Amino acid sequence: FELTPGVFEDFSSVQQVPDERRECSVLVFGRGDLEDFKLKGFDIAAKSVADLSETVLVFVGAPHGKHEEIAKRLVEFGIPEKRLRVRGYMEREALKQLFCEVDLVLMPSRTEGFGLTGLEVLSAGLPVIISKNSGFGQALGSVPFGSFFVIDSEDASAWPRTTEGILKKDRKLRLHEAKALRGFYSERYSWSKQCKGLIEKMVKLVDGMNYVWTLLAC
């Protein structure tokens, strides 16, 4: 039985402000070590934002004492230091506030498990561009209009184009599209419907086993 995570209700309560920002910002998550840089595709994210003038890259998840080291790596991939913000790990409540401060989230992972952070972003009504090499990317690609936000991570040139295309839209429109996509995703991957199906499956298995034991007893 395949159970796909549904929308997080605590994040869906986040109220996004529709007003345009003076400073446009793009968010990425990770630890920032050498292996993480390659697997999470931070080089792709840095190059994508570097091509967009007056757009800031916000990196979240830097370990204590590693902020400058991570910033240096990102700068090497072309993002100007003045357009870079590196922050440490954030708890759930702080993330909700952060999702209200940025315009877009990038998850260009070359390999990924499910990618729950991406689902948290969408749950908060914020646009997210994610690699197809993740469980969330595959799930998102199966709902109406979700494929527009899913990219083949091996095609690095597609990331700057898609990033720019989304950020050029009016903020109200971006948020409206994200909210609509969240609705389609919630309908396709409903927690309650999936859990109900799982319980029904378990009951059938138990009934089947009871029937077998009854035959054996006879």
C-alpha positions as CSV (number, residue, x, y, z in Angstrom):
1,F,0.0,0.0,0.0
2,E,1.5,3.3,-1.1
3,L,0.9,6.2,1.3
4,T,1.8,9.7,-0.1
5,P,2.1,12.6,2.4
6,G,-0.8,15.1,2.1
7,V,-0.9,18.8,2.8
8,F,0.2,19.8,6.3
9,E,-2.7,21.7,8.0
10,D,-0.4,23.7,10.4
11,F,1.4,25.2,7.4
12,S,-1.8,25.7,5.4
13,S,-2.9,28.2,8.1
14,V,0.0,30.5,7.1
15,Q,-1.4,33.8,5.7
16,Q,0.7,35.1,2.8
17,V,0.8,38.9,2.1
18,P,-0.1,39.6,-1.5
19,D,1.8,42.9,-1.7
20,E,4.9,43.1,-3.9
21,R,8.2,43.2,-2.0
22,R,10.9,45.7,-2.4
23,E,13.4,42.8,-2.5
24,C,12.7,39.6,-4.3
25,S,14.1,36.5,-2.5
26,V,14.5,32.8,-3.3
27,L,14.9,30.2,-0.6
28,V,16.9,26.9,-0.5
29,F,17.4,24.4,2.3
30,G,20.3,22.1,3.4
31,R,23.3,21.4,5.5
32,G,25.8,22.9,3.1
33,D,28.7,20.4,3.2
34,L,30.4,19.3,0.0
35,E,28.3,16.2,-0.5
36,D,25.1,18.1,0.3
37,F,26.1,20.8,-2.3
38,K,26.2,18.3,-5.1
39,L,23.2,16.1,-4.0
40,K,20.9,19.1,-3.3
41,G,22.0,21.0,-6.4
42,F,22.9,24.2,-4.6
43,D,25.2,25.1,-7.5
44,I,22.1,25.1,-9.8
45,A,20.2,27.3,-7.3
46,A,23.1,29.8,-7.0
47,K,23.5,30.0,-10.8
48,S,19.8,30.4,-11.3
49,V,19.5,33.3,-8.9
50,A,22.8,34.9,-10.0
51,D,21.2,35.5,-13.4
52,L,18.4,37.5,-11.8
53,S,19.4,41.0,-10.9
54,E,18.1,42.3,-7.6
55,T,17.1,38.8,-6.5
56,V,18.4,37.5,-3.2
57,L,19.3,33.9,-2.4
58,V,18.4,32.8,1.1
59,F,20.2,29.6,2.4
60,V,18.7,28.0,5.5
61,G,20.2,25.1,7.5
62,A,23.8,26.1,7.9
63,P,25.5,24.3,10.9
64,H,26.9,26.5,13.7
65,G,30.1,28.1,12.6
66,K,29.8,27.1,9.0
67,H,28.0,30.2,7.7
68,E,31.0,31.9,6.1
69,E,32.2,28.6,4.5
70,I,28.8,28.0,2.9
71,A,28.6,31.6,1.7
72,K,32.0,31.3,0.1
73,R,30.9,28.1,-1.8
74,L,27.8,29.8,-3.1
75,V,29.7,32.9,-4.2
76,E,32.0,30.6,-6.2
77,F,28.9,29.6,-8.3
78,G,28.3,33.2,-9.3
79,I,25.9,34.6,-6.7
80,P,27.1,38.0,-5.5
81,E,27.8,38.2,-1.8
82,K,25.6,41.2,-1.4
83,R,22.7,39.2,-2.7
84,L,23.2,36.2,-0.4
85,R,21.8,35.5,3.1
86,V,23.0,32.4,5.0
87,R,21.0,31.3,8.1
88,G,21.1,28.5,10.5
89,Y,18.6,25.7,11.2
90,M,15.1,26.8,11.9
91,E,12.3,25.3,14.0
92,R,8.8,24.7,12.6
93,E,7.3,28.0,13.8
94,A,10.2,30.0,12.5
95,L,9.8,28.3,9.1
96,K,6.2,29.5,8.9
97,Q,7.4,33.1,9.4
98,L,10.2,32.6,6.8
99,F,7.7,31.3,4.2
100,C,6.0,34.7,4.5
101,E,9.2,36.5,3.8
102,V,10.3,34.9,0.6
103,D,8.9,34.7,-2.9
104,L,9.9,31.2,-4.2
105,V,11.6,28.0,-3.0
106,L,14.0,26.0,-5.1
107,M,14.8,22.3,-4.6
108,P,17.0,21.2,-7.5
109,S,18.1,18.0,-5.8
110,R,20.0,15.5,-8.0
111,T,18.8,12.8,-5.6
112,E,16.2,13.1,-2.9
113,G,13.9,10.9,-0.7
114,F,10.4,12.4,-0.6
115,G,11.3,16.0,0.0
116,L,8.9,16.9,2.8
117,T,10.2,20.5,3.0
118,G,8.8,21.1,-0.5
119,L,5.4,19.9,0.7
120,E,5.6,22.2,3.7
121,V,6.3,25.1,1.3
122,L,3.3,24.3,-0.9
123,S,1.2,23.7,2.2
124,A,2.0,27.3,3.2
125,G,0.8,28.6,-0.2
126,L,4.2,29.4,-1.6
127,P,5.5,28.5,-5.0
128,V,8.2,25.8,-5.1
129,I,10.2,24.5,-8.1
130,I,11.3,20.9,-7.4
131,S,13.4,18.2,-9.1
132,K,11.6,15.2,-10.5
133,N,14.3,13.1,-8.7
134,S,12.2,13.2,-5.5
135,G,9.1,11.6,-4.2
136,F,7.4,15.0,-3.9
137,G,8.4,16.0,-7.4
138,Q,6.8,12.8,-8.8
139,A,3.7,13.2,-6.7
140,L,3.4,16.9,-7.7
141,G,3.8,16.0,-11.4
142,S,0.7,13.8,-11.2
143,V,-1.7,16.6,-10.3
144,P,-3.2,19.3,-12.6
145,F,-0.6,22.0,-13.5
146,G,1.9,20.4,-11.1
147,S,4.3,19.5,-13.9
148,F,5.0,23.2,-14.5
149,F,6.8,23.3,-11.2
150,V,8.7,20.0,-11.7
151,I,12.1,20.0,-13.5
152,D,14.5,17.3,-14.7
153,S,17.4,18.2,-12.4
154,E,19.9,17.0,-15.1
155,D,18.8,19.8,-17.4
156,A,20.4,22.6,-15.3
157,S,19.6,25.3,-17.9
158,A,15.9,24.8,-17.3
159,W,16.1,26.1,-13.7
160,P,17.0,29.7,-14.4
161,R,14.3,30.0,-17.1
162,T,11.6,28.5,-14.9
163,T,12.8,30.6,-11.9
164,E,12.7,33.8,-13.9
165,G,9.3,32.9,-15.4
166,I,7.7,32.5,-12.1
167,L,9.3,35.5,-10.4
168,K,8.2,37.8,-13.3
169,K,4.6,37.1,-12.5
170,D,2.7,39.4,-10.3
171,R,3.0,38.3,-6.6
172,K,-0.8,37.9,-6.3
173,L,-0.9,35.7,-9.3
174,R,2.0,33.6,-8.0
175,L,0.3,33.0,-4.7
176,H,-3.1,32.3,-6.4
177,E,-1.4,29.6,-8.6
178,A,0.3,28.1,-5.5
179,K,-2.9,28.0,-3.6
180,A,-4.8,26.4,-6.5
181,L,-2.0,23.8,-6.9
182,R,-2.2,23.1,-3.2
183,G,-5.9,22.4,-3.6
184,F,-5.3,20.0,-6.5
185,Y,-2.6,18.2,-4.5
186,S,-4.8,18.0,-1.4
187,E,-7.6,16.4,-3.4
188,R,-5.3,13.9,-5.1
189,Y,-3.4,13.0,-1.9
190,S,-5.9,13.3,0.9
191,W,-4.7,12.1,4.3
192,S,-8.1,11.0,5.3
193,K,-8.9,9.1,2.1
194,Q,-5.6,7.4,2.1
195,C,-5.8,6.4,5.8
196,K,-9.3,5.1,5.2
197,G,-8.0,3.0,2.3
198,L,-5.1,1.7,4.4
199,I,-7.5,0.6,7.2
200,E,-9.8,-1.1,4.7
201,K,-6.7,-3.0,3.3
202,M,-5.6,-4.0,6.8
203,V,-9.1,-5.3,7.7
204,K,-9.2,-7.4,4.5
205,L,-5.8,-8.9,5.4
206,V,-6.9,-9.7,8.9
207,D,-10.2,-11.2,7.7
208,G,-8.3,-13.2,5.2
209,M,-5.9,-14.5,7.8
210,N,-8.8,-15.4,10.1
211,Y,-10.4,-17.4,7.3
212,V,-7.2,-19.3,6.7
213,W,-6.8,-20.1,10.4
214,T,-10.4,-21.3,10.5
215,L,-9.8,-23.7,7.5
216,L,-6.6,-25.0,9.2
217,A,-8.5,-25.5,12.5
218,C,-11.1,-27.6,10.7
